[in-house]
Amino acid sequence: MKKIVMFFVLIFQFIGLSFQRKVFAEEDNKYQSGDCENTKAPINLSFGDALQLMKSGHKVCREGWNGKGMWICIGNGICELEADKFWNVHTKEFARSKGGSAEVLPYIIMKTADNKVLMGWLASQTDMLANDWMLV
């Protein structure tokens, strides 16, 4: 069983390296400015590519979004957040009932066109099937 797990780890590492070469290859040099704020990004990225970039700590956007300056990124979860650090009275109460803290899971954050922060953005089917994702 351990050998099978190691086999898949190696495959996923290879896929990750192939992805990075695809996106950042100098010989490709296919960059264009999009509707995203301060963007000079590889064109034709899939949602899967965008998700990998976000998992690596980057912001991404879609060229097809009609709002200027919009982007998304991943907010890291926190293993144990103390009750007093929760921003909502209900989550604070829940954490207190669990012994004074609660786990916060990772989530996707969006910077909206009207310069607000949306916690917990969900991709539409159109977003997931689009190939116009860009690195911000």
ABEGO torsion letter per residue (X at the ends): XAAAAAAAAAAAAAAAAAAAAAAABAAAGBBBBBABBGBBBBBGBBAAAAAAAAAAGBBBBBAABABBGBBBBBBBBBABBBAAABABAAAAAAAAAAGGBBBBBBBBBBBBAAGBBBBGBBBBAAAAABAABBBX
